[in-house]
Amino acid sequence: MSKSLSLFFACLSVLFMSATAISIAHNGWLVLVFSVLTFFSIGAGFITKARLRRKENGTERR
């Protein structure tokens, strides 16, 4: 995975984690929404990394 793509996923995850922390004091529903977004953004980074690695090695599965 390129450094810029890694930086994008890292910053996006930190942004969602910060929004989760801030929303704890305000609204419970926002905490739930931002927690789910954080989980999915971290997962998307791992999925993207695995797909790019598989594509690079030539072992792409369909």
C-alpha positions as CSV (number, residue, x, y, z in Angstrom):
1,M,0.0,0.0,0.0
2,S,1.3,3.4,-0.9
3,K,2.3,5.8,1.9
4,S,-0.3,8.4,0.8
5,L,-3.1,5.8,0.9
6,S,-1.9,4.6,4.3
7,L,-1.9,8.2,5.6
8,F,-5.4,8.7,4.3
9,F,-6.8,5.7,6.2
10,A,-4.9,6.6,9.3
11,C,-6.1,10.3,9.3
12,L,-9.7,9.2,8.5
13,S,-9.6,6.8,11.4
14,V,-8.2,9.3,13.8
15,L,-10.8,11.9,12.7
16,F,-13.6,9.4,13.4
17,M,-12.1,8.4,16.8
18,S,-11.8,12.1,17.8
19,A,-15.4,12.7,16.7
20,T,-16.4,9.7,18.9
21,A,-14.6,11.1,21.9
22,I,-16.1,14.5,21.5
23,S,-19.6,13.2,21.0
24,I,-19.5,11.2,24.2
25,A,-20.4,14.4,26.1
26,H,-23.2,15.3,23.7
27,N,-25.3,12.5,22.3
28,G,-25.3,8.7,22.7
29,W,-26.5,8.2,19.1
30,L,-23.6,10.1,17.7
31,V,-21.2,8.0,19.7
32,L,-22.8,4.9,18.1
33,V,-22.6,6.3,14.6
34,F,-19.0,7.5,14.9
35,S,-17.9,4.2,16.6
36,V,-19.3,2.3,13.6
37,L,-17.7,4.6,11.1
38,T,-14.4,4.2,13.0
39,F,-14.7,0.4,12.9
40,F,-15.5,0.4,9.2
41,S,-12.7,2.8,8.2
42,I,-10.1,0.7,10.0
43,G,-11.5,-2.4,8.4
44,A,-11.5,-0.8,5.0
45,G,-7.9,0.0,5.4
46,F,-7.0,-3.6,6.2
47,I,-9.2,-4.9,3.3
48,T,-7.6,-2.5,0.9
49,K,-4.1,-3.4,2.1
50,A,-4.8,-7.2,1.7
51,R,-6.3,-6.7,-1.8
52,L,-3.4,-4.6,-3.0
53,R,-0.9,-7.1,-1.6
54,R,-2.8,-10.0,-3.2
55,K,-2.9,-8.2,-6.6
56,E,0.8,-7.4,-6.3
57,N,1.7,-11.0,-5.7
58,G,-0.5,-12.3,-8.5
59,T,-2.6,-14.5,-6.3
60,E,-5.9,-12.6,-6.9
61,R,-8.9,-14.6,-5.9
62,R,-12.3,-14.2,-7.4
